[in-house]
Amino acid sequence: MTEIKKINWKYIIAAILLLYAVLFGYYVLTSNGLGNKPFYLQLRRFFPMSVLAVVTSYIISKRVCKRFFTSFLIIALAWILVFPIGYKLKYVASMPFFSNHFDIVFAVYTFVGLTALTYLMAFKVKTRFLALLISLVQFFMLSIPLLLISYSIYYKTFISEAAVMAVFQTNIAEAREYLLLNLGLGGICLSILIVPLLIYGLYVLNSDGLKNIKFEINKKTVAYLVLVSVSANVYAFSNTFKQTGIMTIVGNVRNYFSSVEKFKAYHTDNYNKLAVAVDNKIEKPHTVILVIGESASRTYMSAYNKNASYDSTPWLREQGNNSNFYIFQHAYSSWGQTVPSLERALTTKNQYNNIDFNNSVTIIDIAKKAGYYTSWFSNQGTIDVADTPITLVGETADIAKWTNQNENTAQYDGALLEYLKTVDSSKNNFIVLHFMGSHDNYQNRYPREFAKWGNPDINEPVPDYHNSLYYSDYVLSQIYEYAKENLNLQAMVYFSDHGGNPYLKRLPDTFGMEFLRVPLFVYLGDEYKKAYPDVTENISLNKDKYVTNDLIYDLMCGLLNVKSSQYDETQSIASDKYKFTRQSLRTRLGEISLTEDVDEH
């Protein structure tokens, strides 16, 4: 009589129905807005999975102690519970439909496949080695749910594409700085220590579970377990794993960066087709500068807030009395993260159109066609994992340089002044300077002598953030003074990619209005004002209007006085045709209106 015939089918059928009801019911509870198709599709799919899990477990359980299954159950439950519950809690109110079935499927099939494989390997492999091997596999499987739990506990929110994108954009120096700031040396050492402890814990469970195994088994049962082991593991790891919740998010981010790569392929053709007409009325060689700040919130700038506790921007505050400076009072970021914000600010892509980044025209392209020699100098560093859209835009300039990123020393924005000094004053120059500004860790954003507030030897987010704003203000003043004296500066624009809030822990996708309120000023030289009185008047009249920084491209087109099919004057705050109001402008990539900033005056 075969193994199958010996099975107590009443017991098995009851177990199958119970497991099926539990798994499918849980799937329904942790999904949202299921229509008939996904509901009935999973209703069918979950049944054979339940049959396989119960029958295989029953056969193996006859030959092992109950402790054999402990570690495998821990791994399976971690995958079943962590992502579906976390995702449901975060997105149930904002996403009308999602189906969290692949995490459950992956958990069940790996449980089946790995238990069968482990039992079969026990015939030939020594217990200690097998226990260690399985423990290593289980550790890597368990590490993902544990990281999701750690992220949720630390940030009090669940993982998102924005968070994963932040990881993809991070280089080694930033990662090291982040870990030191948030965990400290002790926390890093503790995290490293947890790895061998966790592996050892799994090893103990597996060693105990592999004791007293019975090897009496007929050929048909062996064939069944071999088939189950191979098919379940192959299906789980080659198919369902990449469709689990977290891997879907990772895949979406990878696809995003892959699509961005098309920018390189399309750019040459787009540039060659770009037609730009310009009426340059400034006779002498001159310079236009665009400065991109980082994490600077006008909420905490004394130039915007007269009641600010820190006089963090004294130079810009003083320029409020300078008739050549126009300080925009109501500027916002389109998103609280660098790449989504700047890929819109520097190109034709914005919140109000459907243009893809990889097929867009950049402000560097416009400046080149307008006859400027273009320079891109950045203190942000290039990204090791993948080129970001910002890097791709920068690399199209006639000259593009990034400051040296020494992992062991802080690189301050003042270093950009040395690059500015290499610019040829005999040319018409368009220069982009990209700050590190007030990016976390604030304490590393300014030299010690600029620690105007707080103790320079202690990490204090609030005074450190204001010190970083103070230093940025100083660097802006030096850029302005040098360019005015040496490069015939006729226009200078400064804005930030997004804001920040030193009173709160930064989250990749959850942030308040402080992260969206950004500074924006325009400087116009005397020659420029004389050559372009209409643009000057428009800037003056519009400086109290509302604007989002994804319209910086249009502002720069207006300042360069160009005409092109790739420039919409109604989107330019340098034009009398500017169409947007507080009611029509959006932020958070179009999710909310600026009117939701109830504290804005």
HELIX and SHEET records of a PDB file:
HELIX    1   1 ILE A    4  LYS A    6  5                                   3    
HELIX    2   2 TRP A    9  THR A   30  1                                  22    
HELIX    3   3 ASN A   36  SER A   61  1                                  26    
HELIX    4   4 LYS A   66  PHE A   69  5                                   4    
HELIX    5   5 THR A   70  TYR A   91  1                                  22    
HELIX    6   6 PHE A  102  MET A  121  1                                  20    
HELIX    7   7 THR A  127  TYR A  155  1                                  29    
HELIX    8   8 GLU A  161  PHE A  168  1                                   8    
HELIX    9   9 ILE A  172  ASN A  182  1                                  11    
HELIX   10  10 GLY A  184  GLY A  209  1                                  26    
HELIX   11  11 LYS A  219  TYR A  235  1                                  17    
HELIX   12  12 ALA A  236  THR A  240  3                                   5    
HELIX   13  13 PHE A  241  GLN A  243  5                                   3    
HELIX   14  14 GLY A  245  LYS A  273  1                                  29    
HELIX   15  15 ARG A  298  TYR A  300  5                                   3    
HELIX   16  16 PRO A  314  GLN A  319  1                                   6    
HELIX   17  17 THR A  338  ALA A  345  1                                   8    
HELIX   18  18 PHE A  357  ASN A  359  5                                   3    
HELIX   19  19 ILE A  363  LYS A  369  1                                   7    
HELIX   20  20 PRO A  389  GLY A  394  1                                   6    
HELIX   21  21 ASP A  413  ALA A  415  5                                   3    
HELIX   22  22 LEU A  416  LEU A  420  1                                   5    
HELIX   23  23 TYR A  442  ASN A  444  5                                   3    
HELIX   24  24 ARG A  448  PHE A  450  5                                   3    
HELIX   25  25 PRO A  461  ASN A  486  1                                  26    
HELIX   26  26 MET A  513  PHE A  515  5                                   3    
HELIX   27  27 ASP A  526  ALA A  531  1                                   6    
HELIX   28  28 PRO A  533  ASN A  542  1                                  10    
HELIX   29  29 ASN A  549  LEU A  551  5                                   3    
HELIX   30  30 ILE A  552  LEU A  559  1                                   8    
HELIX   31  31 GLU A  569  GLN A  571  5                                   3    
HELIX   32  32 LEU A  594  GLU A  596  5                                   3    
SHEET    1   A 2 ALA A 277  VAL A 278  0                                        
SHEET    2   A 2 VAL A 562  LYS A 563 -1                                        
SHEET    1   B 7 PHE A 325  PHE A 328  0                                        
SHEET    2   B 7 LEU A 520  LEU A 524 -1                                        
SHEET    3   B 7 LEU A 489  SER A 496 -1                                        
SHEET    4   B 7 THR A 287  GLY A 293  1                                        
SHEET    5   B 7 ASN A 429  HIS A 434  1                                        
SHEET    6   B 7 TYR A 373  SER A 378  1                                        
SHEET    7   B 7 ILE A 399  TRP A 402  1                                        
SHEET    1   C 2 HIS A 330  TYR A 332  0                                        
SHEET    2   C 2 TYR A 546  THR A 548  1                                        
SHEET    1   D 2 ARG A 586  THR A 587  0                                        
SHEET    2   D 2 ILE A 592  SER A 593 -1                                        
END                                                                             
